[in-house]
Amino acid sequence: MIPEPMLLVTDLPGWLLDIRDWWLLNWLWMVRAVAEIGVLAVVIYYAFQYLKRTRGWPVVAGFLLLMALTLVTEILHLQVLSWLLQAVFAFLVLAILILFQPELRRLLAGLGNLPIFNTGEERQQENIVMLIDASRRLARSRTGALIVVERAVDVHHDLHSAVEMDCKASAEVIESLFFPNSPLHDGGVIISGERISHAACIFPLTSRQDIRKTLGTRHRAAIGITEDTDALAIIVSEETGAISYCQDGALHRDVDLDKLNEFLEATLVEPEKKPEGTFTQWRARLRESLRQLPERSSKTGASESG
């Protein structure tokens, strides 16, 4: 019996060979390339959105200009200029890390506060009630006050001076601390968790030039400390009793207690109703984190709102 001749690959139709070659392609490198390009595009976009609103944006613009000049010198083979620019870059990287240290610290703290990383179940509802009650008392008596709520970043490292305390936070204690005849009424207080950690705090003032000249020292200190950390600040005006709050260097003036409570609820308290199941919880946190990320970037360095 004569065996039938085997069908060679070359005998297959051309269109069938094309399908075979298409299937034999390794598409994994394409998936990796798309993933890398997408991640880099998102990171670069949000990095520029974040840096554009910081005090170091002129440094970033100068860095980009030096990169462009370095590219031109490489293309034109200008060896002396290329060597000088490369030497400058070696020191510029370290200089950028030093100049942007407050912004980088606040950015990392903000990322750490996104809901995807927020797995704790503790509630801050009692703290919010206490802060609202203290603000009401201080505003009613027109007692000037600056209350800083510490979050992920330690605030006391940025203080010029302070008196260390460790007592349970309450509206009565806060009111007594800011009483005009109290030896600790100058400066502000720091609320860390459910306790008052420091009083008579002298915070660094903001160096921004775009804020109103009529703002007092407390408001400027609130902007300054929230620019350098992820803390929240509540300010009560001594002259008018008006309440303001500040986050990420953005000052919101003359707010009522309902708006202050809404802000604190949205910032400090997790949603009351959580989806069932671990995977569903992480998916919900991821969705909420992606929603908050552009909002956090747009708030950074934003000017005060009335």
N, C-alpha and C positions, 0 to 999 in steps of 0.2 A: 504493500500500500504506500503510495507516494504521498508524503505530508504536504499539506497545503502551505503555500509560501506565506511567511509572516508579514504582517503589514508594517512597513517601516514608517518612522515618524515623518520622513520627508514626503511620504505618499499622502499625508493628511491634507485636507483643504487648507488654504491660507487663513480663512477666517477662524477655523478651529485651532490652528496654531496660535493665532493672536489671543484667543480666549485662554489657551493653556499658559502662554507667557504672562498674561494678566494675573492669573491665579498664582503663578509661581513667584510673583513679585513680593518682596517683603514690605508690607504696608506699615509695619511697626515704626519704621523711621519717620514716616510721614505723620503718624499720630504724635510721636514725640516732638517733631518739629512744630506742629500746630500748637501743641500744649505749651511748649517753651515760649513760642512767640506770643501766645495769648497771655501767659503769666507775666512776661516781661512788659508787654504793652500796658497791662493793668497797673503794674507796679510803677512804671515810669510815669503814667498819666497821673495817678494819685500823688506820687512824689512831687511832681511839678505843681499840682494844685495845692499841695500842702506848703511847699517852699515859697510859692508866690506870695503868700500872705504872712510870711515871717519877716523878721528884721534882717535876716541874712540873705534875702533874695538878691541884693546887689553882688554879694560874693558869688552866688551861683551863676549870675550873668557873666561875671568876670571869668569864672572857671570855664564856662562854655566858650567864651571868646578865646581863651588860651588854647582850648582844644582845637578850635577852628584854625588858629594860627599855626599850631603844631602840624595839623594836616596839610596846610599850605606849604610849610617849609619842607615837609617830606616829599610832596609832589614836585616841588621846584628844586629839590636836592640842595637846600641851603643848610649845609652841615653845621656851621657855627651857631646859627639861630636855633636849629633843631636841637643841638646839644644843650644850649642854654635853657630852652623851654622844658626839655626833659628833666633838667636839674631842678627847675622851679616846681615841676609837678611832684617831685619826690617830697618836698616840704609842704606843698599845698594840700595834699591829702590829710596830713596831720593837722594842719591849720584849720581845715574844714571841720574835722571832728571836734576840735576845741571850740570853734566859733558856734557850731550848731549843737553843742552839748545840751542846752536846755530844750531845744526843739526835739532832738532825738529822744531825750528822756520822756518828754510829754507824749511824743508819738508812740513809743513803746508802751507807756502806761495806758494810753487810750486804746491801743490794740488789746492789751490785757483785760480791759474793762468791757470788751465786746461780749454780747450774750453767749457766743459760742464757747467762751472760756469761763463763763459765769455758771458754775455748777453748784454753788452753795445754796442752801435753802433758808438761810437766816433772813429775817425781815427787818426793815428799818422803819416800819410804820410808826413805832413808838418814838423814834428819834425825830421823825418829821412832825409829829404832833407837838413834841417838845420845842422844836425850832419855830413852828408857827406860833405857839403860845408865847415864846420869848420875844419874837418879833412884834407881836401884838402889844405886849406890855411896854417894850422899848419905844415903839412908835407912838403909843398913847401918851407917854410921859416925855416924848421928844428927847430921849436919851441917845446920844450918839453911840454907835456900836459897829463893830466889824467881827463877824463870826465866820471862821474858815472851817469847812468840813473836809477833813483829810480823807483821802481815798487810797490809791495804790502807792503813790509817791509820798515819802516822808517830807512833810512841810517844814518841820523844825530845823532841818539842815540849812534852809535858806534864810533863817532869821538873823537880823542884826543883834537883837537882844530879846530876852523873854524870861518869864518866871515859870519854872517847871511846877506843874501841879499834877495831881492824879486823884480826881474826885468824880463822882457820878454826875453826869450832865443833867441839869434840870433848868426850867425856865426861871425859877427863883434864884438859883446860883448865878446864872448868866446876868440877870437883872442887877443883882447885888454887885457883881464884878464891874459893871459899867456905870454904877452909881457915881455921880460926879465927885463925891467926897471919898470914894474908895481909892486906896493907894495903887490899885491895879487897873484903874479905868482907862488909862492911856493905852493906845494900841488896840490889839485885837486878841481874840481867844481862838484856840484850836480845839475842835471837836474830833476826837479819834475814837471811832466806834461809838460806844455809849458813855464815854468819859471825856472830861476836859483835861487835856494833856498839858497845855501851856496857856498862860495869860500874860497880859501886858506885852504882847508880841509887837515888835517893830518889823514890819515886812518891807521888802525892797519895793520901791516905787517903779511904775512903768516909765520907760524912756520914750514912749511913743509921742509924736508931735501932732498927731491928727485928732487928739481928743480935746474936749472943750476946756478952755482956760478956767472956767468957773468950777470945775470939779475940785473937791476938797482932797485932803491927804488920805482919808479912809478909802475913797473911791479909787484913787490912783494906786494905793497899796493893794486893793482888791484886784485891780486889773493886772498889776505886776506879779502877784503871787499865783494867779490863775494862768498867766502866760507861761510861767516857768514850771508849773506842776499841773496835775490833773484835779486839783482841789476845787471845791465850790466855795463861793463867798457870798454872805448876806450882809448888806450894809443898811444901817438906819441913820438917816440924816439928823444931826443935832439941831439944825435950824428949822426944818419943816416937819420932821418926823416921817418923811417919805421912805419907803422901803425899796431897795434895789437888790438885784442879785447878779453875780458875774460867774461866767464859765468860759474857759479857753480864751480869756482876754476880752470877751464880749460882754459889755455892761448893759443890763436892762434896767432902766430907771423907772421910779414911780409906779411900781406894780402893787396891786392889791393882794390881800392874803390868799384869795382864791387862786390867783395866777401863780403866786409863790408856791402854794401847795401843789398845784398841777406840775410845776417845774420839778419840784423835789420828788414827787411821785414818779414822774417819767424818768428821772435820772438815777434815783437811789433804789427804788423798789422794783423787784421782779414782778412780772405779770402774775396776778392772783391765780389764773387758770392756766395750767400747764397741760400739754398733750400727754396722753398715756403712752408708755413705752419708751425705752431708751433711744432707739433709732429715731423715733418721731420727735423726741425732745431735741436731739442733736440737729436734726433737719430743721426744726423750728428755730433753734439758736443760730444756725448758719444763715437761714433766710433773714433773720432779724439783724445779724451782723453785717450782711451785705447791704441791707437797707440803711444802716446807720453809718457805714463807712464814708460815703460821700458827704453826709451831713456833718460828720466830725471834721472832715477836711475843709468844708466850706466855712465852718465856724471859727477855724483857727485864725487868730489875728484879725477877726472881723471887727469893724468899728462898733462903737456903742450904739444901742438903740434906745429911743426915748421912752 
